[in-house]
Structure formats: structure tokens, C-alpha cells
Amino acid sequence: MEFLVLGPVEVSESGMPVRLRGMRRRRLLALLLLNAHRAVAMDTLVDELWQDPPASARHQVHNAIRDLRAALAASEGGGLVTVDVGYRLDVPPDAVDAHRFTEWARAARAARREGRDAEAMRLLQSALDLWRGDAFAGIDCPAVTAAAAGLDEQRLTAVEELMELRLAAGEAGSLVAELSALSARHPLRDALRGSLMLALYRSGRQADALAVYEEGRRLLADELGLDPGPRLRRLHTEILADAPRVQRAGTTPDRPAGTTPSRPSTVSPGSGNYLPRDLPDFTGRTAELALLDSAVDDQNPGSPRTVTIDGMGGIGKTALAVHFAHRRTTDHPDGQYYIDLHGFSPDRAPLAPEEALGVLLRSDGAAPEAIPRGLAERSAVWRSRLTGRRALLVLDNAADAAQVAPLLPGTGDSLTVITTRRKLTAPDGARSLPLGALAPADAETLFRRVAGDAHTGSPLTQTVALCGHHPLALRIAATRLRDRPSWTVPDATARLRTSTGRTAFLRTADRDLMSVLALSHAQLPPDVEKPARALALHPATTHDIPQACAVTGLAPSAVERLFDTLIDHNLAHEPSPAHLTIPLLLRDCAHTLTPPAHHATRPLTAVA
């Protein structure tokens, strides 16, 4: 059975439509699909289906559920289940077209990062072909309307990415009509306007390309009082100057149909922006951003500059690095690169430096046959390509200094931002920023932005404190509250008051805070695991050396080494010399860890 929501809500079985009588049943199905594999309370269904529920509302929901259950009876591997609070719809993820869309779009982006542009285009086109109209068309429940807006935004982003890939593949004249229509429907989308400008320019229509820019500039000024973004302004300047970059990807004008351009052995160095999307609800970090700006600006101009952001898992290192990088793109117009080094990923080993260099070189336009095999050779080619360029590089989730050293530029006015959980990852000459929890006021702001307007009236001081002012914990808790309209802030706070409650509440189908934190524990030396867990499980939040000796049974010198290791891995703070504090959420995590088995390695020195 297949569930279609990328357009009017429909159900089909073996290609034949399943009849759903009445709009209320379609709305009910949409709500259940939004919460697939999760229980939806009867009160939530009533509130979503009626603005002013009649006395018979619950009875009408029961009747609609009965009809839906009958319609879905042929479904294999899933069904509509009655639970204590309401109902749950169990369907295979691939049976829902929205799930297939997001998975194919994600796979396309991974292929693009690895230089497999043809595969990325195929995946994006397949993902977009699933759409039959606006998501959840005709369904006006508040929760469904919000989800539909998110899906429609993802669709537009995928369209923009596909247009960029088709332009890079050499299309131009054939795209002008399509991009003109898209830009007319979405006049405030800079990416679509930029692609239209490039398509016109590469078709020999420079004046038309400049007119498209001017039209967008006037529209932004009149409606929003804004100027075009930095990428669009840079593109305008490059088109005016006939810069080589905008002439790439085919001849100018567009090559005649049926001809094939010659393929050079290498491609000119790129200046594309490969940074991930900046979070629209990025909150706070004003002081940290100022420190990063100062650290970069105070280093020697004209030479490579490096800053390292370290902190515990989920504390917001990547979000800060990406936000900061987007702020500095105008200073580094010769390419903005991003790579996840997977130093602390749950499902894969850290990326080998030579593999990372392969990804970066392909992103920079190097043809596969021009990329050497060895680490030293790849590093030399990478440094050579960046020589004299003002490039920006984000090395995310680094495991250690050895992993990042071969990726660093050798000369030029470049900027490298490294994120890591370990303090010792910073290479020589780098400026370091230890990243802690959000300020309480910023934590409350972030919680409100994620939870939505329905929960803005309740005090949040205790709630965000129980989340440790930790960004990932705040996002998970606020998402849980947002997705349960019948809950209040006190309901969420009650679930966060105990260690067991926090562990359960700070987990969703795709994010588990304790699993994120446990990845750092897994990197500890074997002889440190047991005493580290003992300290975290102890009721005291702060330990001095004599207290830690009593808790762990270790000698003072071994406890000093233990303190150093935990601080270096960002599993503890040092409020004053020779004192150690383990944050609340890390103490919760210790309760979820399996006690370490006996290791044959030499142990820390115990108290005699």
C-alpha cells in the first residue's frame, strides 16, 4: 500500500486508488501519517479536526477511524492500531512518498559532495517527480499546514540544487524558459534568480542577465528594504566583468543541440559554496561570534588562518561554525568548502585524510584522473590549488590533529574552521574557542522558537535549566513539546526532573541525546573508562583530588591524569584549579553506559 501526500492525500494498493470517503477521513489520515509509528492522543485529533469541537467529536473520530481501518485493511506490514491515549498508524517508511523524497534528496546531496554530479541529478529529478502539487493539498489542520510548508520549502531547495547541477553540466539555453517561470513564481529566491542570470549569460544574453539582477534588486528594495545577498551581488559583478568562473560549464553561448563538448583532463579551480544550510533559528552566541571574528582578524593577514571550536557533543559546534562561515563568505570569495570528518559518528569510522582530500579536490573541480592516490601527493595538490586564493574551509567533527593536518592550506589568505570534541585537536598556530552551554536567556529564546507560539506564555527558567542550557537537549525537548499540542510546559518540565525522565524525554525517532554524548565516552582510553564513570555516578557534582581519590580508589597522580583526560575530551569542566565538575547531562549519560569490561592494558596507579 502506498500513501501519497506530495499533492492531494491519496492511498493506492498495487497501483489502484483506495477510496477515502470525505475530507475528515483524509485529514485524519494526514495527521496519523505525520506521526507515523507514534501514538496520537484523541484530544489532539479532536483539536486538529475542529476549531470548535461538537459534543459528538470523539464519536465522529471513532467512526472515521473505523472507516479508515477498513480502507487500510489490505495493507501489509502495517496498520491502524488503538493505544491507551488514542491511535497509532504503523506503515513502512518507504510507503510514504514524502519519506522517499527526503531520502533521495539526502542521497543526492551526498553524491554531489563526493563529486558524483550525474547521480545527484538523477536522484534529485526522481525526488521531484514524486510531487503532484502542493504537499497535503486541501488539508487545513494546523499541524498538517506547518508540515506542508516545511516540505514545500524542501522541494524548492531541491529544485534550486537541480538547476545548479544542470547548469554545471553544460545546460544553459534550454534552462532559460524553465528558470524564468520558476523565478517569476518565487521572485525572492536568490538561488533561482542567480541560476537564471547564469543561464542567460551563458546563452550570450549578458544584458538580459543584468536586467534580471536589477529587477530582483528593485523588488527586494521595494518589498523588504533589503539588498540582494552576497552571492548574487558577486555573480552580478562577475557577469559585468566577463569573469572566467561564470563562463565555465560549456561554451558561450550554449552549445548546439546534439554536440558534445571536449572534456579536459582537469577543470579550473572552483569557487562554489559547499557550506551546509545556516540554521534559520540560530540563536545567541553573540560573544562567541565576536571572539571568532577577533581571533581571525588578529592573525597575520595574507597567511592561512585557523580557528578551532571544541566542546561536548551536541553543544552546537557545527551550527556555530557554519553560521560563522556564512558570515565570512564575502571575505573569502574563492570557494567555501565543507566536509564532515566523522570523528565522532555513530555508524562509521573517522574519514581517512586521503579520502577527505579526494572529496575536497573533486569539490574544487579536479577531474578524477588528476587526483593522485597517496596522502602526501593529494595534500600537495590541494595546497597547490589553494595557493593565492581567498578560500574558506570548514572541517567538521574532527577526530584529532593528525586527521586535519594534511587538509590545511599552506599559503594564501585562507580561513579554516575546525570543530571537534577534543581540545588537543587544534593544530599549531590555531586559535581555539571552547564552546559551552547557551546563556539562560538565549536558551529560553531557542526553546520558544522551536516549540512554537502555543508555548510562549509559560515560564521556562526551570525547563531550560533541566536541559542544561544544552542546544541539542533544548531542541529535542522543545520538539517533543511542539509535537504534543495537548502538553504544556509544566508537563515537559515534570518529565525532565529526574535522570531517568531526562534520558527518556530527550530522545526522538531520529535523535537521542544520550547516544550522542556516549560517543565521547567511547573514545576514552580503556583504563580511564571505569574511574570516569564512577565520578559521573557519584552524587557530588564537583570533585577535588582527595574526593576523587576516595571515589575511584586511585592515587593523586592518577586522579590528576584522569582530570586532564576528561577535560581534554570535554566530558568535564574545571571551575578552579584541581577541581572537576561533570555537567548534569553527562552524569545522566553515565547511567546509560554499560560498565567497562576488564582490560588487559596497564591500569592507572591505584592507591596503595
N, C-alpha and C positions, 0 to 999 in steps of 0.2 A: 504494500500500500504506500502511496506517495502523497505527501502533504505539500501543497503549493501556497506560499504566502508572498512571493515576489510578484505581486499583482493581486487580483481578486483572490480571496481564500477559496481554494478548491482541494478536493480529495479525489484521487483516482486509484483504481485497482486494475493492474495488468493493462494499463493504458485506457481503461474505460472510466468515465466520471462516476463518482459516488454521489448520489443525490443528498443534499443537505437542505432540509425544508426550513425556510425562514431565516431572517437576518440574525435573530437572537442566537440560534444554534451556531451560526458562523462566528459571531462574536465570542461565544463561549469556547468554541474550538480554538480561536485565535489566542485567547487568554491561557488556555491549557497548553498550547504549543509554546507560548513564551516561557512557560515554567515547566517544560518537559522534564520528567523524572523528579519533579518536586511537588510536594503537596500544596494545593491552592485552597485556602480556607473558604468555607461557604460565605462568610461575611465579606471577604474580598470579592468574590464573584458577584454578590448582590450589589456592592458599592460600585463596581465597574460597569455592571449592566444597566443600572438605573441611577439617574440623578436623584429622584425622589421615589425610593422603592415602595411598591404597593404592599399591602398586608400579605398578599399571596406570593411574594417574591421567592421565598425559599421553595415553595411548592412548584413554582414555574421552573426554577433551576433544576429541581429533581426531575421534572418531566423532560426538560431539554437534555439532561444527562442521559436519561433512558433512551431518548431518540438517537443521541449521538452514539451511545454504546451499541445500539442495534445497527447503525450505519457502519460502524468500525469493526463489527464482529468478524469480518473476514481477514482482519489484519493479523499477520504472523509476527511473532517476536515482540509484541507489544499489546497494549490495551488500556482501557479506561478503568482505573482502579478506585474504589471507595476506601478512604482512610478516615482516621478518627475526626480530623478537623474539616475534611472536605473531599477533594478528588485529586487524583494524580494521573497524568497521561504518560504512559511509557511507550515511546516509539524509538526505533533505531535512528541515530543522528543523521545518517545518510538519507533517510526517508524524507527529510525536510529540505526543500530547495535552498532555504536561507543558509543552512549549515554547509551545503555543498558550495554555495557561492563564497562564503568566508574562507573555507578551507582551500579552494582553488586559488583565490586571490592571495592567500598567505603563501601558498606554494609558488605562485608566480613571482612574488617579491623575493623569495629565497633564490629562485632560479636567476633572477635579474642580478642579485648581489654577487652571484657566482659566475656571471658573465654568460649565462645561457639565455640570451635575449629571445631567440626564436621560440624556445619552450615557454618563456614567460609570456610572450604574445599569445601563444596558443591557449595557455591556461586562462589568461585574462579574458580572451574572447569567449571561451567556453563558459566562464563565470558570468559574463554579461549577457550571454544568450539565454540564461535561465530567467531573465526578467521579462514579465509580460505587461508591466505597468508599474504604478507606484506600489510600494510594499503595503500589504494589508489594505488594499484599496477598498474604500467604503466602510471600513471598521472604525468606529469613532470612540471606542473606550480610551480613557486617558492613558493607561499603561501601554496599550497597543499603539496609540498615536505616537508616544515617545519612542517606542522601539522602532516604529516605521521610519521616523525621522533619522534615527541612527543608521538604519540600513540604507536609506536613500543617500545619506552622506557617504557611506562606504561605496555605493555604486558610482557616485560622481568621482570619487578618488580613483577608483579602478579605471574609469573612462579616461581620466587625465593621464594615468600611467600608461595605458594602452596607446594613446595618442603620441606620447613622448617616445615610446618604443618604435612605433611605426615611422615617425619622423627620423629616428636614428637609423632605421633600416633602409632609408632612402626614399620613402614616400614624401611627396610634398603637394604637387598639383592635384593629385587625386584626393587629398585630405581637405582642401580648402573649403569645399561646399559643406562637408560634414562638420568641420570645426566652426564655420560661420554660423551654422544652425545652433550648435552647442553653446557658442559664446553668446548668441542672442538670447537663448533661454536662461543662461546663467551669467549675466554680464559682470558680476562681481568676482568671478573665479579667475584669479591672476594666471593660474596654470593653463587654463583653456585659452585665454587671450594670448599668452606667450606662445603657445603652440601654433595658434592661428597666425601670429606675426612671423614665426619661423617658416611656416608652410608658404605664406605669401612671398617672403623674401627669397626662399629657395626656388620659387617658381618665376623669379625675375620681376617681382612686383614690389620693389622696395618702397615706393611711395604709398602703396596700399597698406603695407605692413606698418609704416609710421603713422598712417591715418587711424589704424586700429588702436594703436597705443594712445593717440591723442583722444580718441573717443572714450576709451576707458578712463583716462586721466580726468576728463571733464565729468564723467559720470560719478566717479569717486568723490571728486571735489564738491559737486552739487548735492549729492545724496548723503554723504557721510563726513564731508570736510576733511578727507584724507588724501594722501598722495599714493601712487602705486607702490607696491612693495619693492625691496632692493633688487630682487632677481629680475623683475620686469623692467626696472629702470636700467639695470646693467644691460639687459638684452636690447633695449632701445638704443643705448649708446653704441653697442657693438654693431647693430644694423646700420646706424648712421655712418660708422667708420668702416663698413665692409670688413669687419674683423674676421680672421680665419676661422674662429670657432663656429660662427653662425653659418659658414659656407660648407661645413662638413656634412657627411651623410648623403653622398650623391652629387651630381653635377648641378650647376645653377645656370639656367633654370632646370626644372625637374627633367630627368632623362626620358626619352620617348618610350612609350609602352613597348614591351617585348625585348628591350635591350637589357643587358646585364653589365653593371659596372665592373671594372677590374678591381680585384681585391689586393690591396698592398700587404706586404708581409708584416708591417706594423701600422698602427693607427696613431695619429697625432695625440699627444697627451691631452687627457680630458680635463674639463673644468666643471663637471657636473656636481650637483648637490646630492649626496647619498645619505644625508642625515635623516634619522627617523623623524616622524611627526612630533612636533612640540606639543606637550600636553595642553589642551585648551583650558584646563582648570589648574594649571601650575600655580602654586600658592606659596607666598612667603619667600624665604631665603634671600632677603634683601642684603643682609650683612655679608652672607657668603658670596653673593654675586659681586659685591663691592671688593671683597678680598681677592676674588679671582681676577677681576679687572686690574687691580693693583699689582697682583703677582705677575700678570702677563706684561703690563705696561712698564714695570720696573726692571724687567730683564733686558739684556743688551739688544737694542734694535738692530735689525738686519741679520740676526743669528737665530737659529731654531730655539723656540721657547717651549717648555714643557711644564704642565701642572698636573698634579695627581690628586684625585679626590678619593679618600678612603673612609670606610665606615661599615657598620654591621649590615647584614643582609636586609633588604627592604627599606633601608633608611632614606632612599631617594637619590642615590649617587648618579644613576643613569639619567633620571629626569633632570637633575641639575646640570649635568654635563651637556645634555642635548639642548636644554634651554639656553645655556651659556654659549654653546657653539652657534646656535641660530643668531644670537645677538652679535657675534663676531664675524659673520659671513662676509659682510661688506669690506672688512679689513683683509680678507683672505679670498679674493675672487678667483684664484687659480685652482679651484677644486676643494670640495668639502667631503671628506671620506669618513665612513663609519664601519667598524667591524666589531662583532661580538666574539671575544676570545674564549668564551665558555670556561673561564677559570673556575667558576662555581655553578655549574649547570647540573641538574639532577639526572639527566638522561644521556649525557655524553661526556667524553674526556675533554680536557682543555685542547684548544686548537693548536696544532704544532705551528711554530713560527713560519716554516716554509709554506704550509698550507695557507696561513693568513696572508703571506706575501703574494701568493698566487691570486687570491681574491682581490687584493688591493691593486695589483698590476692589471688584472682584467678590467676592474672598475676604471682604471686610468687610461684604458684604451689600448693596452698591449695585446697583440694577437697571440693566441695560444702557442704558436710555433716560436714566438720570440721570447717566451718565458723559460729561463733555464731551470734545471732540475734541483741543483744544490742550494742549501740555505745561504751560504756566503755569496753565491752568484746572484741569487734572487734579491738579496739585501742590497748588493751593489747596484743592480739595475734600478731598484726602487729609489735609492738615494740619488742616482744619476738623473732619473726622470723628474725628481722634485727640485733639483738644483736651480736656484734663481727664481723659484716660484713662491708666491704667497699662498700656500695651501694650508688647510686645516684638517686635522686628523683626530678622530675620537676612537680610542682603544678602550672598549668597554669590557668590564668583567675580567680583568687580567688576573692570572694566577700568581705570577712572580716577575721579578725583574728580568730574568733570562728569557721569558716569553716575549716581552715588549722591546728589548734592546735592539734586535735586528730590524724592527719596524720603524725606528725613529729616523727622521730626516737628518742628513749630515750637515747641510748648509742651507742658506736661504732664510727668508723671513717667514718661517712656518710656525704653526702653533699645534702642539699635540696635547690633548686632554686624555688622561688615563683614569679609569675608575677601577677600584679594587677593594677587596675586603681586608687586605693585609697592608700594614704600614710599611713593611720592608720592600714593597714592590717599587717604590719611587726610584727611578734611575738617577745617577749622579747629575747634579745641576738642576734637578727639577724642584719646583716649589710645591709644597704639599698643603692640602686643606683637609683636616679631619672633619667629617660631617657627622653631626649629632642629630638629636630629635628636633622637631619643629618647636618654635616658640608657642606657648599655650594659646595665644590669640590666633596665630596662624593655623594651629591645629583645629581650632573651632571653625575657622573660616573654611578650611578644606573639608571638614566633616559636613558642614551645611551645603557646600557646593555639590558634593557627591550625593548626599541624602535627598536633596531637593527641597522645594519650598514648603512641602507639607510638614517638615520637621524643623522649621527655622524658629519656632516660638519657644522651645523648651531650653532651659539652661543645659549647657554641655560641659561645664568645667570638670565634673567627675567622670563623665563618659570618656572624654579625650585623655584624661589622666590615666584611666584604666587601660587605655590603648597605648600608654607610654609615650604619647605625642609622636608616635612612630607612623610615618606616612602610609606604609602598606597596611598596617593594622587599622589605621583610620579609614582607609579606602574600603577595606573588606567589611568593617563594621557598618560604615555608612551605606554600603551597597546592600548589606543584609537588611538594614532598616528600610531603605528605599523600596526594596522588592517585597516588603511585607507591609502594605498600606495600613493594615489593622494594628500594627505595632506602634508604640510611642517610644520616645527617647528613654523614659524610665524602664520600659521593657528591655531595651538593649542594655542599659546600664546594669540591670539586675543579672543579666546573663554574663556580664564581664567582671563580676565582683570576685569570683573565685578562679584559681588557676585552671581547674577542670573546665569551668564555664568559658574562660577565655580561649582555651585550646579548641573547644568545640565551635564557639561562635566565630572565631577568626579563621574560618575555613569555608570555601565555596567549592563548587564543582571543579573549577579550574585554578584556584589559588588556595594554598594552605600555608599560613604564616610559619607554623612550627617546622614544616618541611624546609622552608626557605632558610630559617635560622640553623637548622640541623646540619645544613651543608657546610657551615663553618666548623662545627664540631668535628665533622668527618675529616677535616684537614689537619687536625691537631696531631702532634707526634703521639705514637701509641702509649708511651709512658706518662703522658700528661692527661689522657682522657679520664682516667678514674679519679685523680685528685681534683680535676676541673669540675667534674660532675658532683663530687662531694661538696665543694664550695657552693656550687649553684643550688644544691638542695638544702643547704643549711638555712635556718630561719633568718639569720643575720644578713642584712643587705650589704654591709661594709665590713671588711676584714683587715686587720693589721697583721703583721707577720706572726707574732705569737699566737693569735687566734687561729690563723690559717694552719700553723703547725699542729695545733690541737685537733683541728677538724680533719686534716689529711694524714697526720702521722709522719710528716716529712720534716727534715732538718731545715733550719732557717735558710741556708744557701739554696736548697732545692725549692723552697717556697718562693724565694726571690726569682728563680728561673721560671717557676710556674706563673707568677705575676707578669713577668716580661712576656711570656708566650701568649697569655690571654689578652694582654693589651695589644700586642702586635697583631693578633687575629681579630681585633675589635670585638672580643667577647666579654670585655670588662672595661671600666673606666678607672682612672687614677685620680680621685678627688684631691689627694695630697700625697707627698712622697711616702712610699712604703705602705700605702693603703689601697685597697681594691674594692670597687663597687660593681656588682653584677646587676644590670638592669632587670626590671620586672619581667619583661617578655622572654629574656634569656633564661631566667630562672624557671619560667613556665616550660620552656623548651627542654630543660634538663629532665623534667618529669616524663617526657615522651621518649627519651633516649633509652635504647637497650644498654644495660650495664656492659662495659667493655669486657671481653674475654681476656684470659691470662695471655700476656705477650712474652715471647722469649727474649725480647730486646732488654737491654740493661735498664733497670728501673732508676728513677730518681732516688737520691740517697735518703733513706728513711732515718727517723730519729733513733739513735742508739738506745 
